[in-house]
Amino acid sequence: MDGAGRRGRARGRARGQPPQQEGGVGRMHQARGPGEGPPHPAHPQPGIGRAARAAATMHARRPGEGPVQPPETFTTHETGGRALLRGATSRPGGAAGGDSERALLEKKMEELAIGGDGNGAQLSVGRGVMRGRKVVSTEALKLRPEHLPTKKGTSGVRATVLTNYFRLETHTDWRLFQYRVDFAPEEDNTFVRKALLRVHKKRLGGFIFDGTVMFTSSRLSPDPNEVLELTSERNSDGAKIQILIKFVGDLALGDYHYLQFFNILMRKCLGSLKLQLVGRNYFDAAARISVKEYKLELWPGYITSIRQHENAILMNSEINFKVMRQDTVLHIYTEICDKERDYQAAFKKVIVGVIVMTPYNNRTYRIDDVDFTKTPSSKFPKKTGEEISYKDYFKQKYDLNIRGERQPLLVSRSKPRERRAGQAELVYLVPELCKMTGISDDMRANFHLMRALAEHTRVAPEARIHKLLQFNERLYREPEVVSSLTEWNMKLGRNLVDVEGRILPQEKIVQSANIKYDAGHDADWTRQLRSNPMFVCCSLKNWAVISPTRCMRDAGSFVQTLQRAAGGMRINVPEPYYHEIPDDRQGTYVEALEYVINSKNPQLIMCVVTNNRSDRYGAIKKKCCIDRAVPTQVMLAKNLASKGVMSIATKVAIQINCKLGGIPWTVEIPLSGMMTIGFDVCHDTTNKSRSYGALVASLDKQMSRYFSAVAPHASGEELSNEMTANIIKALRKYQQVNQGSLPQRIFLYRDGVGEGQLHYVFEHEVALLKQRLQEVYGSATFKLSVIIVTKRINTRLFLKQGNPPPGTVVDDVITNPSWYDFFIVSQSVRQGTVSPTAYNVISDNSGLDADKMQRLTYKLTHLYYNWSGTVRVPAPCQYAHKLAYLVGQALHRPPQPALEDLLYFL
């Protein structure tokens, strides 16, 4: 009775029926409208939930966000402007060319009119970038060692490699002036910001504005310290908006910020192609692909980026997709209300951490909480002081009718950068107006759905090349694009840029002193592995299997298959102790684990689970990684008797051997006295303010022993300290294994570094590490190399027919002239276009030349033991990722130190 009544009331709330008892409406401070920085309570409530799931853009495999509507039209009325002296930070600047040249440039800017439309760029120079902080662009950061004669390698067979870059030819000799534009009160809608500034066109002359940064063709004032203050009236509510324009500096051709202008111009060109701006990128709604059986649409789009490369300015062009879901958050809420007794907790569990899109302003938000005390009928004060309900607000501003009056409001916490810019801390959203984005866990687990998407998103090399050339042709067919580029003396190359790459020799896979073989053209040695002994075999004498009663028969059959597969690789797998459990509740597993560990003291425990529920998996791993220190192997029941059971058993045998300290294979590495370290970061899914940095380090020449450590952190400084402390622990462990000797060379492969963090890592993290290493080594010398590893890049490489093979290296033309960087294609793919990995050596005194650095990096991609083939990154990096992911997703605490010598996290 009670449960049915609760569910009935919940359905009423979701569908707009009056509830028997309505919750109160909390107090609010004055704030912006919903979706634009709406009101926040007097006492902000902390956001709860897990880390954001895969959001937005899908590069070949990653789904995107929901549908979009055009931005609202907006007009403003100028109320006058005045200049005030405010002591802004000055930057040196020179005058532009002569009066006639300046007049021509202003005319071009006025005709370009980027400052007046809604298609401006969303550049990485964000709000707050000039506020008293020294900001060094990654483009201008000089990381290439002076002692390095060349960063080009020599090994391998030379091959012509096509890239997804077009050459940008420009013959400009004019100068631009850069200004920062702030609004008070803050206006977070880029389209509105542009409209507010556009009314001062006569005062400003020709200008280009992206929403934060403005470029002009002439100085606005001869005094660089003068802050120009203008006032505009916002048409939507009549509010007076102050506009502060501060001089940043003058730009000459070749400056990093000069390239921003090119990017803004190119985004203007994309807008001329009738593409839809969704979030930061443009998509072609007219070319949408319908996946009707799953109520999804795929919108193809383009990502462009213009940068200075080795010898020319190039435009990187990449194809991407957004998955447009047809369901709103209200649909999800209604379904949960129908099914769940505790609908509030269930809804929070599903929605917190999700990225949603609001079509009325084309913005995306991460949901941090749900406020069940507020509904669309709740009121908030506008800036004028007038109170208005959310329902009436959306009707007045967007002509949107909200039907579900009893739905709760979603809460999104704005980012610190946005709060510093004046945006409200909490943004309230109406579920009915929020489109779900990305792929849910249930969708991701649906093999048929993912395959249906992959048929369109995994674009083969030949098709990708064709689409890129079509994009180029489309730009040239549009008169507005041609006119814009011509007026600025710019021309886009018609052909993809090619570069001379190299294909490195195949590596020798070593399974014993007498068993060595080539990795193969596709870098896959699964067949050879099955019939040869492991490089280091561990003895498994005492182990246990925990399984529900209904899966026990399949568990026994799988163990027999496992014994046969392991026998072929000379791994001895004896009969285990079987522990039968009556059900698959997580508490039942925890009790069984405690009993088995106490009574049998096994080396390893295999747990059979009926499905991939994350809470049960986390409970098993917590018990055996935190409470106790026992390696575990979790098996899905459906895999115990599948068609490919022998292949599964082979992989499980290798995993078990590794988790006990064994090593299946290695490669020939001529360097001795070397330690390789991988480091990666993963966010905690239960505490968004906390992340975990994991470190995995090799301890011997054969890469047959490893040390691992993981630590939480909440800031960049804390991360650097913890990483350095764990490297020192790894060195002490290395000493124990190598008769008191420290490694002569240390290679740190650092993953998890965003482009905006590169300067901090270079200036602070590396400096701190060198200081601590000097304390450890004392008067002895050490050689340190720090290599930044980046997987999420838009660079693609092709051969004239098909993907480049594993071992393809590109270290010229598309690389950065200020960096010691290179690209390596290390893995083979059967579908779609292979993605290279970018490496940036930011510190190096190893004495190795560029060729040896590239060869070592490629060798390390062969040593990840969850796959008998190469992977995208060096194995220590992949191990670090696996460990950080395990802790961030399941453990939420560092594991037992007793496990640090084992690859227990595979």
N, C-alpha and C positions, 0 to 999 in steps of 0.2 A: 504494500500500500504506500509506504513512505517513498520507496524507490520510484514507483510509478508516478507518484505525485511530483517528485522532484524533476523527473524527466519531462513531465508534462509542462511544468512551469518553465523549464529550460527551453523547450521548444517554443513556448509562447514568447520568451525573451528574444529568441533568434528570429521569429517570424513577425514580430511586431504586435503580438497580443498583449493586453495589459496583464502584468503579473499580479499575484495576490498581494505582494508586498514589494515595494520598490526601494532600492538603496538610495542613500543620500548623495548629493552632488558636492564634491569637495570645493574648497576655496581656491580661487585662481588669481594670479597676478596678471597685469596687463601684458599681452603678448600678441604675436602675429596670428594670422588665420591658420587653420589646419593645413598641414602640408607645406607651409611656408615658414615654419618656426612658431607654431601655435603656443597657447598658454601653458604655463607650468604651475604646479601647486606651490603653496607657500613653503612647504617642506618637501623637497624633491625625494621621491622614493627610489631606492636603488634598483637598477635593472637587474633582472635575474634571467638565467637561461644559459644556453650553450652557444658555442661559437657559431658565427654565420656559416650557413651551408654554402655550397657552391652557388655563387651569384651569377649574375649578368652574363658576360660574353662567353661564347663557346667557340674556342678555336678548334675547329674540326670535330671535337668530341664533346665540348662543354656547352650545355644548354644555357639559354639566356633568360630574359625577363619578359614580362607581359606586354599586352598591346598598348598602343599609344594614340593620343589625340593631338592635334596641332595645338601649339600654345595660344593662350588668349591674346587678342589684340589689345593694344594699350596706347593711350595717348596721354601726354602731359602738357602742362601749361607753365611757361617760364614766368617766374615771379621776380626776376632780377638776379644779379650776381655781383659779388664784390670780392676784392682781393685782400687778404689779411696776411701780415707777417707773423709766422709762428715758429721760426727757428728750425725748420726741417733740416734733416741731414743733407748736406750738399754733396754732389759728385762733380768732378771736373767735366766740362763739356765745351766743345768748340762750336763755332758757327757753321751753318750749312753753306752750300754754294751760293752763287749770286742770286739776285732778286728774281731774275727770269727763271732760273732753275727751280728756285723755291716755289714760285707761283705755279709752275708746271706740276711740281710734286704735290702741292696742295690740291690742285685740280684733279689729279689722279686719285688722291685719297677720297675726295668728295664723290667722285664717280664710283669708286670701289664701294663706299658706304657700308663697310663692314660694321662700323660703329652703330648703325641704325637698325640692323635686322636681328633676328633671333638665331642666326646661324654661326655665331662666333665660336672661337675655339675654346675648348676646355683644357687649358694648358697646365703643366705641372707646377707652374709658378702660382701657388695658391695664396689665399688670404694670409696675411701675417708674414709673408716672406721677407719683407723689408723692415720689419719692426724691431730694430735694435739688435738683430742677430746677424752675425757674419754668415752669409749664405754663399757657398761655393758650388756652382753648378757642376754636375758630374761631367758635363762636356768639357769644362775648363780645367778640371782637376788633372794635374800632371802626375801620372802614376808610372810612366815608363822610366825604368832605371837609366841613369846617364851612362853607366858603364856597358849597357847592352848594345853591341854593334849592330845587331839586326834581330828582329823578332820573327823572322821567317825561317822555317825549318827546311830541311833538305831531303829527308828520308822518303821513300815510297815512290810510287809511279805517278807522274804528273797527269792531270786530267782537267779538261775544261768543265767548269761547274757554272751552271746558270743560277742566278739569285733572284729573289723577289724585290729587286731594287730597280728604280729608273733614275737615270742621270738628270739632274736639274742644272740647266745651263743658264747662267745669269751674267749680265754685263752691267752691273749697277755701280755707280760711283757717287750715289747720293748718301746723305747721312740722316739717320732717324734720331728722335729724342724720345726717351722712355719716361713715362710718368706712372705713378701709382694712384689709383682712384679709390677713395673710401666714401661710404655713405653713412649718414647718421640721421635717424636711427637706421640700423643695418637693414638692407634689402637683399634677401638671399636669392631672389629670382633673377637669373642672368638677363632674361629678356626685358624685364622691367628696369634693371640697372642701365641697360643700353638705351632704353627709351627715355629715362630720366636725364641722361647725359646728352642725348641727341638734340634736345631743344636748345642747347647752347652752341649749336654748330657754328653760328656766326662768330661767336666769341673765340671759339677754339680753332677755327679753320679746319683744314683737312686733318682727320685723325682716324685711327683704327683702334678699336676697343674690344677686348675679349671678355669683359666683365670685371676685370681687376686691373689689368695692365693696359695702358694706353700708349700708342705710338703716334707722334706728331711729326710733321715735316719741318716745323720751325719751333723755336723756343716760345713758350707762353709768356715768359718774363725774362728780362736780362739778369735778374737776381736769382741765382739757383736756390737760395734759402726761402724764397717767397712761396707761400702756400696759397694757391688760388681757391677761394671758397665761392661756390655757386649754390643757388637754391632752386629746386624744382617742386612742383606740386604733383603728387601722385593722384592720378585720375580716379582710381578705384575707391579711395576713401577721403580724398582731399588733403591728406597729410602733407606737411611741408618737409621736404627731404633736403638736408644739407649735403653737398658734394665737396669733398676735399681732394684737391689734386696736388700731389707732391712730386717734385722733380727727382728722378732717380739717376739719370745719366744720359750721355749721348752715345750712340752706337755707330760703330764703323763696320764695314763689311768684314766678316770673319768673327765678330763677337758672337758669343753664345746666344745672347738675347736677340741678336739680329735674326737668328734662325727662327725665333719665335714668330717673327713677322711673316716669314715664309710659310710657317705652319698655319697661321691665321688665314693667310691668303688662300692656301690650299683648301682649308675647311670652308671658306667662302665658295670655292669652286665646287666642292661636294654638295653644298646647299643648292647650287645651280642645277644639279643633276636630278632635282625633284626627289631627293632621298629624305627619309624621315630621321630626325634627330631623336634618339632614344638614349637617355643617360649621356654618355660622352661620345658616342659613336653614331655613325649614319648607317641606316638600313633601308633596303629597297622593299617597301611594302607591296609594290606592284608585282614583284617577283616572288611573293610568298609561296611557300610549299606547304600544302595542307596534309597533315597526318590525321585523317578523320577518325580512324578507329580509336585514337587516344585523345581526341579533342585538343590537338596541339597544332600550332603553325610554326614553321621555320622561316625566319626572315633573314635572307642573306645580306651581308653588309661589307663595309670596307674599313680598314684601319690604315691610316697613313701617318708617317713620321719623317720629317726632313731633318737631316743632321749633316755635319761635316764629317766626312770619312777620310781615308788616307790621302787621296789626291783630288777629291771633288765633293761637291754637295750632292747627296743622293736622297731620293725619296723611297723609303721602305713602304711597300704596299702589301697588305695581307687580307685574305678573305676570312670573314668570321660569320657566325650565325647567332641569332637569338631565338630561343624557344619561347613562343608566346602561348601561355596557358589561358584557357577560357574560364577557369574557375576563379572566383573571388574568395577572399578570406571568409566572407559570410557563408559561402557554401561549405567551407571546411567546418566552421562553427556549428552550422545547422546539423551536419552529419554527426558531429561529436555529441551534440545535445541529444540526438536520437539514440545513440548507442551507449553512452557512458553515464554511470550513476554520478560520479564526481566529475561533472562536465567541465568545471572551471579548471581543475588541476590537469585534466586530460587536454584541454584546449591550450593551456599554457605550455604543456610539454611539447605539443606539436608546433606551435607558432613562434615561441620565443627562440630567437636566433635565426629566423627565416628572413630573407630579403623579399620585400614586396615592392610593387610599383604602383604609383598613383597616376593614372592616365591624364588627369586634369592638368597636371603640371610636368609630366614626363620625368618625375624624380623617383629615385629608389631609396628605400629606408630599411634599416635593420630593426626588427622588432625586439625590444628589450623587456617588455612587460605588457600585461593586459590590465586595464583598470575597469573592474566590473561595477564600480560605483557610478560610472559615467555612461551616458548614452548620447545619441545624436540630439536629443532634446535638451541636454545639459547646456548651460550658457557660459560664455566667457566674455570678458570685456575687450572691446576693440580699442585701438589706440585713441580714439576720440572719447573713450569712457563709456560709450553706449554698450549695453549688454546684448548679446545676440546668441542664439542657439547655433550649434553646429549645422543643424538641418537648414535653418534659414540662411546661414552664411554661405553654404554651398549653392543654395538656390539663387541667392542674389549675385554671387560672384561668378559662378560657373554654369548656372541654369541646370543644376543637377538635382533630381528629386530622390531623396533618401526614403525608402519604403520601410525598412526594418528599424522601427523606432526603439526597440529594446535591446539592440545589439550593444555589447560593451565597446569601449574605445581601446585601440591599440596604442602603445607607448613606445616611441623611439627616442633614444637618448642621442643628442647631437654630439659630434666629435669635439674634442678639446679645441681643435683649430677653429671649428665653426663657432664654439662658444666664445673664444677670444675675439672673434669677429663680430660678436654681439647677438648671435642667434640664441633663441631660448634653449634652455637645457633639455626640456622635454617637449617632444612633438607628438600631438595627439592625432590619430588617424581613424577613419571610419572603415570598418571591415568591408562594408558593401562597396566602397570605392577603391579598394586595394586589390590589385591583381597578384595572384601568387606567381612567383618566378622560379626559374631553375627547375631542377629535377628533385623530387622528393625521394626519401629513402625507399619507399615502396616502388616508385617508378624505376629507380636505379636497379632494384632487385628484379624487375620485370625484364627478362632476357629479350622477349619479343619486342617490347617497346624500345629498348636501347638499340636493338638491331635495326628497327625501322628508322630511327633517327640517324644511325651510322650510315645507312645507305645513301643519305644525302650529305652528311657532314664530313665524312671521310673522303676527301677529294683526292683522287689519284694525281700524281705529278703532272701528267700530260694535260689532264683537265684543269688543274690549277694554273698551269702556264697559260692555257687558252683563256681562262677567266680573267687573269691579270692583264693580258693583252687586250681583251675585250673592254676592260675597265679603262685602259689607256685610250683606246679608240673612242670610247664614250666621252671622255674628257675632251678629245679633239673635235668631236662632232657638235659639242655644245658651244654656240657662238659666244655666250657670256663668259665661259671659261677661257676661250682663246683670247677674247678681248682683254680680260683681266690680266692674264699672264703677259700678253704683248705689251700692255701699257706699263708694266713694271719691268720690262726688258728681261723677261724670264721665258724659258722654253723647256718643256718636259721632253726627255728622250723618248723615242718610240719603241725602243727595244729593251728587254731585260738586260741588266748589267751581267756580264760574265766575268769570271775570275779564274786564274790558274790555281787549282787546288792540287792536293796530293792524296793518294790512297796508301796508307801505311801498310807495311807487310803484315801478314797474318801472324798472330801470336801462337806460340807453342803452349799447349795445355799439358801440364805435368801432373800425372797421377802417381808416379813412382819414379825411381831412378831409371828404370828401363821402359817405362810407358810414357811416351810423349807423342803428341799428334797436333796437327794444325787445327786452329779453331774453326776453319771453314769459311767459305765465301760469305755465308749469312751469319757467321759467328754464333753457331748453335752446335754444341757437341753432345747432345742428349744421347744419341745412339751409342757413341763410344763409351759414354759414362756408365751405361747399364751393365756392361760386361767386363769392367776393369775394377780393381780394388781402389778404395779411397786412399788419398795421400796420407792421411792420418785417421786410423780407425779407433774408435773408443769402444771399450767393452761394456755392453749393456747386460747386467746380470740380474737386476732386480727392478721390475717395473710393474705398473698396475693399469688396469682399464676400468673406468667407471662409466656405466651405461644404464639408461632406463631399461626396464624389463622388455619392452616391445622392440628394442633395438639390439638386444643382446646377441641374437643369432647372427645378425649381419656383422656385429662387432667381432665375433669369433671368426667368421669367414674372412673378414678383412685382415685380421692378425695373421692368418695363414698366408694370404697373398703378400703381406708385408714381409714375412719371413722368407718367402721365395725371392722377392725383389731385393731384399737386403743381402741374401746369400750370394747373389751374383756380383755384389760389390764388396764381398768379404766382410760384411758386417754381421756379427752374430746377434740374433734377436731371439732370446729364449721365450718360453711360454710365460705370459704375464699372470698376475693375480687378478681375477675378475671380481669386481664389486658391483652387484646389481642394485639399482635404486628403483623405487616404485613409481616415481613421477619425475617430471623435468623442471620442477620449481627450483629457483636459484638457492633457496635455503637448503633444499635436499642435497644439492651438489656440495655446498659448503660443509654440511655435516659429514658427508661421505669423504670429502677430502681430508677433513680433520681426522677421521677414524683411520683412513688408509695411511696417512703420514705417520700417525702415532703408532700404529700396529705393525706396519710393514717397512717403514723407512725407505721408500723406493727412490731410485735414481731419477725416475721420470714417471709422470702420470698422464695417460691419455683419457680425455673426457669426450664422450660422444654426446652431442646435443641435437635436439630435434629441429631447431631452426637457428637463425643467426641473430637472436635477440641480444642487443648490446648490454642490457643490464645483467643478464646471466653470464655473458662472456666476461664482463668486468668483474663480477663477483668471483669467478674462478681464478682470474689473473691476480686479483687483489690477495686472495687467500694464499696463492703459491708464489707471489713475488714480494709481498709486503709482510704478511703475517708469518709466513714460512718462506723457505728458499728452496723450492723444488721446481725444476723445469716442467712445463706442461705442453701437451699437444692436444689442441681442441679440434675435433672432427665433426663435420656435419653428417647426420645420419644418412642423408640422401647420397653422399659420396662413397659410402661403404660398399655399395653394390651397384655402382654405375657402370656404364659400358667401358669407360677408360680407367677401371679400377687399378690395373697394373701400373699405368703411368702415374696415377695418384700415389700408389704405394711406394713407387720409386722415389718420388719427391719427398714423401713423408720419411722414408728411411734416411735420406740425406739430411733432412731437417733434424731428425732425432740425433744423428751422429754429430751434427754441428752444435746442438744444444747441450751435448755432453762434453764438448771440447774437441771434437774431431774436425778434420778439414777434408773436403772431398777432392780438391785439386788446387793447383797454384799455377803461376806463370813464371817465366825466367826473368828475374830482375837482377841485373849485374851489380847494382849499388849495394854496398854493405854499410852497417852502422846507420841505418835509416829508420825513421819512424814516420808513418803516414797517419794523419788524423782527419777524421770527418766530423763536421759539426753542423747541426741543423736545429731548427726551432719549430715547435708546434704549440698552438694555443690550447689552454684548458677549456674543455667544453662546458664545465660547470661554473667557471669563474673567469669572465672575459678579461679581467684586469691582470690575470696571471698567465704566463707562458712557461714552457719548459725547454731548456736548451740541453740537447743530448750530444755527448762526445763519444766517439769510438776510435781507438788508437791501436795500431799494430805493434807487436812486441818483438818480432824477429824478422830475419831476412826473408824467410819463406812466406811471410804473411799468414802463418799458421796459428798464431795466438793473438788474442785481442783483449783489450781492456775497455770497459764502458763505464760511463758515469752520466748522471742526469741531475739537473738542479733547476728549481723554479726561479723566476725573476719577474719583476714588474716594471723594469726600466732598462734602457740601453746600458747605463753605467753598471747596474747590478748584473746584467747579462755578461758584460765584459769581465767583471771581477770573478763571477762563477766559472766562466769558461777558462780563464787563466788558471784559477785554482785547480780545476779538474785536469788541465794539461800538466800541471806540476805533479798531481797524483799519478798520472800516466807515466811520467818520467821516472818516478820512484819505482813504479811497478816494472818498468823496463830495466832498471838497475837490478832488481831482484832476479829477473829472468836471464840477464846477460852478465852475470858475475861482476856486478858493481859498475859496469860501464854505462855511460849515458850515450844516447844516439849522437852521431856526428852531424846528421842532417835531419831536420824536421820539416815535413811538408804538411801544411794545414790547408785542407780544402774546406772552405767556409761557405756553407749554403745558408739560405734564409736571410739574405741581405737585400733589401729593397734599394732601388737606385738612389733614393733620397738619403739612405743611411751610409752610402759609400764613403763620404767624407769623414763621418764620425768614426767608422771602422778604421780608416786609414790613419787619421790623426790621433785617436785615443786608444782604440782597442789594440792595434798593432804595437803602439808605443808602450802600453802597459805590459803586454806580453814580453816584449824584448827586455824590459826592466826586470821582470820576475825571472826570466830565463837567465839573465846575467847573474842574479843572486844565486841561482842554483848551480850554474857552471863555474862561477868564480873566475879564476884566471884562465880557465880552459876556454877554447873557442867553440862556438856552435854556429851552425848555418841554418837559417830559417827562411822558408818560402811560404807566403800566404797567397792562396789562390781563391778568388771569389768565383763560385759556381752558380750559374743562372740558367734555369730550365725554361722559365716562362718568358720566352722571347718570340718576336714576330718574324725573325729571319727564317727563311726557308731556302734550302739548296736542292738543286735538281741536276741530273744528267740530262742529256738531250732525249734519252729514252729511259724513263724510270727514276727510281730513287738512287742516290749515291750509296755505295756499299759501306758497311761498317769500316771505320778507320779513315774516312774521308776528312781531311783537314783543310781549313781555309784560314789563312793568316795574313791576307793582304786585301786591298781595294775596299772591302766593306767593313774593315776593322777601324778602330779609333786611333788617329795619329798620336794622341797623347797617352795612350795606354799600351801595356804589354799584354795584348789580348789575342785570342784565337777561338775558332769554332771547331768542334769535332762532332761528326756523326758517328756514334759508337754502337748504336743498336740497329737491328733490322726489323722492318714492319711488313706485314703481309697485305695490309689494307691502308689506303690513304697515303699521305705524304709524311716522310720521316722528319722529325724535328731535331735540329742540331742543338748542342749545349754550348753556351758561351762561357769562356774562362778568361778571367782577368787577374793577372799576376800583379798584385799591388805592392808586394815587398819580396825581395829575393836577393840573397847573397850565397846561394847554393853552389855557385860556380858552374851550374849546368847551362849549356846554351839552349836556345829556343827549341831546337830539334829534340834534344833529350827531354826537355820539360813536356813537350807534346807526347813523346813516346811513353814516358812514365805515366802520364795522365790516362792515356788510352789503355795501357796495361792494366791499370787499376779497375777499369770498367769490366774486366773479365772475372772478378773475384767476389761477386755477390752470389751466395750459395742457395738462395731461394729460386734461382733460375740458371739452368745450364746453358747460358749464353751471355752476351754482353748486355749491360744496362746503360741508361742515359748518363749516369754520373759515376764517378769513382766509387768503388764498393764501400769504403769507410763512410762516405756521405750517405749512401743508401742505408747502411746499417744505422747511422745516426738518426736518419729520418724515421726508420721503423721504431727505434727506441723512443724517440720524442713523441711519435704518434701513439704508441702504446700507453705512455704515461699520461699524455694530454687527453686521450679519449676514454681510457679504461681505469687506470690506476689513480690518477690525480694526486699522487705522492711519489717521491723517489723510491725505487725498489730496494730490496735488501743488498747491502754491500757484498754479501757472500756470493752473489750471482755475477759480480762484475767481471769475472774471468771467462764467462760463457756467453755465447750468442743465443741466449735464452729467448730473445724477443723475435726471433725469426718466425 
